[in-house]
Amino acid sequence: MTVRKLLAVLVAFVPFALPVRAQEAVVTYKSLSPDIALDLARAVLADCRRRGYQVAVAVVDRFGVTQIMLRDRFAGPHTIGTASGKAWTAISFRTNTAELHSISQPGAMQAGIRNLPGVVIIGGGVVIEAGGSLVGAVGVSGAPGGDADDACAKAGLEAVRDKLEF
């Protein structure tokens, strides 16, 4: 095949190939606004306070990057890293940490995830869904047990549910 014929063939197919490539290169996703993330963190903190708990609350975006971190005055110093770790773990696995805790018990097929760097498998990490998309996660640490952290996180999500439907 001559160079001229090869160029003619390439030119004939280029207009069809470019739109497909352009469509594959662009991704659209939903994201939490900082205002909604802050409202959520405040709602979680308020619920924990009502229950008598001093906690830290972390809200991460869909990529696991921290958007908001709040720590109540008397929450322990470890609660900041733990809350962030729970939120990051929930979004990374797209599963609430309480569920990850139950499916990763010693001897279970998923037990190895407990040994991955940065993973915190204790109740209190809850994924945030809005408009049919996973948009982030919230992590809570400082209540007396993962189940109490989890309850605060879910109550906070319920408090801002109407703002999440975008």
C-alpha positions in Angstrom: 0.0 0.0 0.0 1.4 3.3 -0.9 1.7 6.2 1.5 -0.9 8.2 -0.3 -3.5 5.3 0.0 -2.6 4.8 3.6 -3.2 8.5 4.3 -6.5 8.4 2.5 -7.6 5.4 4.6 -6.6 7.1 7.8 -8.3 10.4 6.9 -11.5 8.5 6.1 -11.6 6.9 9.6 -10.3 9.8 11.7 -13.6 11.8 11.8 -15.3 8.7 13.2 -12.7 7.8 15.7 -12.3 11.2 17.3 -15.8 11.7 18.7 -15.6 8.2 20.4 -12.2 9.1 21.9 -13.5 12.5 23.1 -16.5 10.9 24.8 -14.3 8.3 26.6 -12.0 11.1 27.8 -14.7 13.1 29.6 -16.2 11.8 32.9 -19.1 13.4 34.7 -19.8 12.9 38.4 -21.7 14.4 41.3 -19.9 15.9 44.2 -20.8 17.2 47.6 -20.6 20.9 48.0 -18.5 22.2 51.0 -21.7 23.7 52.4 -23.6 20.4 52.4 -20.5 18.5 53.8 -20.3 21.1 56.6 -24.1 20.8 57.3 -23.7 17.0 57.5 -20.7 17.2 59.9 -22.6 19.6 62.1 -25.7 17.4 62.1 -23.6 14.4 63.1 -21.8 16.3 65.8 -25.1 17.6 67.2 -26.7 14.1 67.3 -23.6 12.7 69.2 -23.8 15.6 71.6 -27.5 14.9 72.3 -26.4 11.3 73.1 -23.7 12.6 75.5 -20.7 11.7 73.2 -17.7 13.9 72.4 -16.6 12.9 68.9 -14.7 13.8 65.8 -16.5 13.8 62.4 -14.9 13.6 59.0 -16.6 14.0 55.7 -14.7 12.8 52.6 -15.5 13.2 48.9 -16.0 10.4 46.5 -12.2 10.1 46.1 -11.6 9.8 49.8 -10.2 13.3 50.2 -11.2 15.0 53.4 -13.7 17.9 52.9 -14.6 18.6 56.5 -13.2 17.7 59.9 -14.8 18.7 63.2 -13.7 17.6 66.7 -15.7 18.3 69.8 -13.7 19.9 72.7 -13.2 16.8 74.7 -12.9 14.2 72.0 -9.7 12.2 72.3 -6.7 13.0 70.1 -7.0 9.6 68.4 -10.6 10.4 67.1 -9.4 12.7 64.3 -7.4 10.0 62.6 -9.9 7.3 63.3 -12.9 9.3 62.0 -10.9 10.1 58.8 -9.9 6.5 58.4 -13.4 5.2 58.8 -14.7 7.7 56.2 -11.9 6.8 53.8 -12.4 3.1 54.3 -16.2 3.3 53.6 -15.7 5.2 50.4 -12.8 3.1 49.3 -14.8 -0.1 49.6 -18.1 1.6 48.8 -19.5 -0.1 51.9 -20.3 1.0 55.5 -17.6 0.0 57.9 -20.0 -1.8 60.2 -20.8 -4.2 57.3 -17.0 -4.5 56.5 -16.5 -5.4 60.1 -18.9 -8.3 60.0 -17.7 -9.7 56.6 -13.9 -9.5 57.5 -13.8 -11.5 60.7 -10.8 -13.8 61.2 -11.2 -16.8 59.0 -13.5 -15.1 56.5 -12.4 -14.7 52.9 -12.2 -10.9 53.2 -10.3 -10.9 56.5 -7.2 -9.7 54.7 -8.6 -6.2 54.1 -8.1 -5.5 57.8 -4.3 -5.5 57.2 -4.3 -3.0 54.3 -2.7 0.3 55.0 -5.1 3.0 56.2 -8.1 0.8 56.6 -10.2 1.3 59.7 -12.8 -1.4 60.1 -14.9 -0.3 63.1 -18.5 0.9 62.8 -18.9 4.6 62.2 -18.0 4.9 58.5 -21.0 5.4 56.4 -21.2 6.0 52.6 -23.2 9.0 51.3 -25.4 8.5 48.3 -27.2 11.3 46.5 -29.2 11.4 43.4 -28.3 7.7 42.7 -24.6 8.3 43.0 -22.0 7.6 45.6 -20.7 11.1 46.5 -18.6 10.5 49.7 -18.6 9.1 53.2 -18.8 10.3 56.8 -16.7 8.9 59.6 -17.4 9.3 63.3 -15.1 8.4 66.2 -15.3 8.9 70.0 -18.7 7.4 71.0 -18.5 4.3 73.3 -18.3 1.8 70.4 -18.6 1.6 66.7 -22.4 1.0 66.8 -22.9 4.3 68.6 -20.6 6.1 66.1 -22.6 4.5 63.3 -25.9 5.7 64.9 -24.7 9.3 65.0 -23.5 9.1 61.4 -26.8 7.8 60.1 -28.8 10.3 62.2 -26.7 13.1 60.7 -27.3 11.8 57.2 -31.1 11.7 57.8 -31.0 15.3 59.1 -29.6 16.5 55.7 -31.2 13.9 53.4 -33.4 16.6 51.7 -30.2 18.6 50.8 -28.6 15.5 49.3 -31.1 14.9 46.6 -29.5 17.0 43.8 
